[in-house]
Structure formats: structure tokens, C-alpha cells
């Protein structure tokens, strides 16, 4: 009898381990795909980014099915990490495509991710928006970066409302603190760039007058 019980437990563990290994592989692919998508967004290739994000969403759905009977593995951490990367990519894509309009951003239920994963992914978007804003500054159109700074501040204001234990929010407090610093640096960069642009414009106008 003990041997039959042992066989049953071993069979259960083997199935669980197989589901875990397969899910780990898929989650790593999701992370890679989402990072490739974000790189493509910054390069202006939104079509490629959209395709990569669609693939990632299907992969996350596959993980959900694989771990449907294994909630302990599902909540081990690696699935949530993949979800965070996906949210970061999806929200960044929506913001860049809409040029800073937040009205079309989907919520966690629509995207099929956990609430903590959604919030942490949203926090990471602030860093990506800083990168996008710096690209805008380098392209000598800093005034267009102001709308993205406003979005960064809106995200930060929302995240500040979640003053809950770290066991619930999974590191959100630290990301929120980091976001505040990124926003202030971005504000300084934009202020300097816009001021420089205005100075150069004034100098050109003055030169035209004296010439």
C-alpha cells in the first residue's frame, strides 16, 4: 500500500515538475520578447513591437493553462516577473503610439495579469518613458517631451496611493521611490533643453536684427 501511495505522489511531483520546467522556459521567452518589443518601440518600429507583444500575451495564456492545477508554482515569482515585463511593454506601446494619451491603456483584468504585477509593470514604464523623452530631446523637439513627463507624474501619483505591505505589492514601494528620482531628473533635463532651445532661438532672432 505504501508503495502505491509513493508511486502516486511521485507521479504527481513529476507532472508538477514538468509543468514548472515548461513554464520557466516560456516565461523567459516572454521576458526576452517584451524587451525586444520595447527596444523596437524606442527605435520607432511599432509594427514589430506589436507582433512581439501579441506573441507574449499568447505565451502568458499558455502558462496559465500549464499551471492551472499548480497554484504554488504559479505564485513562485517567475510568472509575475514575466507579467510585469509584458505590462511594461504593452503600456509603453500604447503611450508612444498615442503620443502620451492614457485613455486607451488596458487594465489588469483585460490583460490577464495579477494586480501586483500590473502595478510593478506600470512603475517600470516610468523608466522607459524617461528613455523615450531623452530620445525626443536628442531629436531637438524637447517640448514634445512635456506630455510624457505629465504621464510619468500621473503614473507616480497613482502608485503613491498603494501604501500596503510589501508582501502584497511585491516591491512596489522601492520602485515608486526610484520613479520619483527618475521624474525629477527628467524634469531637469527637459527644463535645460527647452531653455537652451529658447536661448538659441533668441540669439538667431537677435542676429537677424543686427544683420
C-alpha positions as CSV (number, residue, x, y, z in Angstrom):
1,X,0.0,0.0,0.0
2,X,2.8,2.4,0.9
3,X,4.5,1.7,-2.4
4,X,1.3,2.6,-4.3
5,X,0.9,5.8,-2.3
6,X,4.6,6.6,-3.0
7,X,4.1,6.0,-6.8
8,X,1.0,8.3,-6.8
9,X,3.0,11.1,-5.1
10,X,6.0,10.7,-7.4
11,X,3.7,10.8,-10.4
12,X,2.1,14.0,-9.1
13,X,5.5,15.5,-8.5
14,X,6.8,14.6,-12.0
15,X,3.8,16.3,-13.6
16,X,4.3,19.3,-11.4
17,X,8.0,19.4,-12.2
18,X,7.3,19.1,-15.9
19,X,4.8,22.0,-15.8
20,X,7.3,24.1,-13.8
21,X,10.1,23.5,-16.3
22,X,8.0,24.2,-19.3
23,X,6.6,27.4,-17.7
24,X,10.0,28.6,-16.8
25,X,11.1,28.3,-20.4
26,X,8.1,30.1,-21.6
27,X,8.4,32.9,-19.0
28,X,12.0,33.5,-20.1
29,X,10.8,33.8,-23.7
30,X,8.1,36.3,-22.6
31,X,10.7,38.5,-20.9
32,X,13.0,38.4,-24.0
33,X,10.1,39.1,-26.4
34,X,8.9,42.1,-24.3
35,X,12.4,43.6,-24.0
36,X,12.8,43.2,-27.8
37,X,9.4,44.9,-28.2
38,X,10.4,47.8,-26.0
39,X,13.7,48.2,-27.9
40,X,11.7,48.2,-31.2
41,X,9.3,50.9,-29.7
42,X,12.3,53.2,-29.0
43,X,13.5,52.6,-32.5
44,X,10.1,53.5,-33.9
45,X,9.3,50.1,-35.2
46,X,5.8,49.8,-33.7
47,X,4.7,47.0,-36.0
48,X,7.4,44.7,-34.8
49,X,6.7,45.6,-31.2
50,X,3.0,44.9,-31.6
51,X,3.8,41.5,-33.0
52,X,6.2,40.6,-30.2
53,X,3.7,41.7,-27.6
54,X,0.9,39.7,-29.1
55,X,3.1,36.6,-29.0
56,X,4.0,37.3,-25.4
57,X,0.3,37.5,-24.5
58,X,-0.4,34.1,-26.0
59,X,2.6,32.7,-24.1
60,X,1.3,34.0,-20.8
61,X,-2.0,32.3,-21.6
62,X,-0.2,29.1,-22.2
63,X,1.5,29.4,-18.8
64,X,-1.9,30.0,-17.2
65,X,-3.1,26.7,-18.6
66,X,0.0,24.8,-17.7
67,X,-0.1,25.9,-14.1
68,X,-3.9,25.9,-13.7
69,X,-3.6,22.9,-11.2
70,X,-0.3,24.2,-9.7
71,X,-1.0,27.5,-7.9
72,X,2.1,27.1,-5.7
73,X,4.3,27.2,-8.8
74,X,2.2,29.9,-10.4
75,X,2.8,32.2,-7.5
76,X,6.5,31.3,-7.1
77,X,7.6,34.6,-8.7
78,X,8.7,33.9,-12.2
79,X,5.2,34.2,-13.7
80,X,4.7,37.5,-12.1
81,X,8.0,38.7,-13.4
82,X,7.0,37.8,-17.0
83,X,3.7,39.6,-16.5
84,X,5.5,42.7,-15.3
85,X,7.6,42.8,-18.4
86,X,4.5,42.3,-20.5
87,X,2.7,45.2,-18.8
88,X,5.7,47.4,-19.2
89,X,5.8,46.7,-22.9
90,X,2.1,47.0,-23.5
91,X,1.6,50.3,-21.7
92,X,4.7,51.8,-23.3
93,X,3.5,50.8,-26.7
94,X,0.1,52.4,-26.0
95,X,1.6,55.6,-24.8
96,X,4.1,56.0,-27.6
97,X,1.5,55.1,-30.3
98,X,-1.0,57.6,-28.9
99,X,1.7,60.2,-28.2
100,X,1.0,60.3,-24.5
101,X,-2.8,59.7,-24.4
102,X,-3.5,57.5,-21.4
103,X,-7.2,56.9,-22.2
104,X,-6.6,53.7,-24.2
105,X,-4.5,51.9,-21.6
106,X,-5.9,48.5,-20.7
107,X,-6.3,47.2,-17.1
108,X,-5.1,44.1,-15.4
109,X,-8.3,42.0,-16.0
110,X,-8.3,42.8,-19.7
111,X,-4.7,41.9,-20.0
112,X,-4.9,38.8,-17.8
113,X,-2.3,39.6,-15.2
114,X,-2.3,40.0,-11.4
115,X,-2.8,43.3,-9.7
116,X,0.7,43.5,-8.1
117,X,2.3,42.5,-11.5
118,X,0.3,45.3,-13.2
119,X,1.3,48.0,-10.7
120,X,5.0,47.0,-10.8
121,X,5.0,46.9,-14.6
122,X,3.4,50.3,-14.6
123,X,6.1,51.6,-12.3
124,X,8.8,50.3,-14.7
125,X,7.1,52.3,-17.5
126,X,8.4,55.5,-15.9
127,X,12.0,54.5,-16.7
128,X,11.1,53.7,-20.3
129,X,9.3,57.0,-20.7
130,X,12.4,58.7,-19.4
131,X,14.4,57.0,-22.1
132,X,11.8,58.0,-24.7
133,X,11.9,61.6,-23.5
134,X,15.7,61.7,-23.8
135,X,15.4,60.5,-27.4
136,X,12.9,63.3,-28.0
137,X,15.4,65.8,-26.5
138,X,18.2,64.4,-28.7
139,X,15.9,65.0,-31.7
140,X,15.7,68.6,-30.7
141,X,12.0,68.7,-30.0
142,X,12.0,68.9,-26.2
143,X,8.6,70.5,-26.0
144,X,7.1,67.2,-27.1
145,X,8.6,65.5,-24.1
146,X,6.5,67.5,-21.7
147,X,3.4,65.4,-22.3
148,X,5.4,62.3,-21.4
149,X,6.6,63.9,-18.2
150,X,3.0,64.6,-17.3
151,X,2.2,60.9,-17.9
152,X,5.2,59.9,-15.7
153,X,3.8,62.1,-12.9
154,X,0.3,60.7,-13.4
155,X,1.6,57.2,-13.0
156,X,3.6,58.1,-10.0
157,X,0.6,59.8,-8.3
158,X,-1.4,56.6,-8.8
159,X,1.3,54.4,-7.4
160,X,1.6,56.6,-4.3
161,X,-1.9,55.6,-3.4
162,X,-0.9,51.9,-2.8
163,X,0.6,52.2,0.7
164,X,0.3,48.5,1.5
165,X,2.7,45.9,2.9
166,X,5.4,44.7,0.6
167,X,4.0,41.2,0.9
168,X,1.0,42.4,-1.1
169,X,2.6,44.8,-3.5
170,X,5.8,42.8,-4.1
171,X,8.5,45.6,-4.2
172,X,6.3,48.4,-5.4
173,X,7.4,50.8,-2.7
174,X,11.0,50.7,-3.8
175,X,10.1,51.1,-7.5
176,X,7.9,54.1,-6.6
177,X,10.8,55.7,-4.8
178,X,13.0,55.1,-7.8
179,X,10.3,56.5,-10.1
180,X,10.3,59.8,-8.1
181,X,14.0,60.3,-8.8
182,X,13.7,59.5,-12.5
183,X,10.9,62.0,-12.8
184,X,12.9,64.8,-11.2
185,X,15.9,64.0,-13.4
186,X,13.7,64.1,-16.5
187,X,12.1,67.4,-15.4
188,X,15.6,68.8,-15.1
189,X,16.7,67.5,-18.5
190,X,13.6,68.9,-20.2
191,X,13.9,72.3,-18.5
192,X,17.5,72.6,-19.6
193,X,16.8,71.5,-23.1
194,X,13.8,73.8,-23.5
195,X,15.7,76.7,-22.0
196,X,18.6,76.1,-24.4
197,X,16.3,75.9,-27.4
198,X,14.7,79.3,-26.4
199,X,18.1,80.8,-25.9
200,X,19.2,79.7,-29.4
201,X,16.0,81.0,-30.9
202,X,16.5,84.4,-29.3
203,X,20.1,84.6,-30.5
204,X,19.0,83.8,-34.0
205,X,16.4,86.5,-33.8
206,X,18.9,89.0,-32.5
207,X,21.4,88.1,-35.2
208,X,18.7,88.6,-37.8
209,X,18.0,92.1,-36.4
210,X,21.6,93.3,-36.3
211,X,22.4,91.8,-39.7
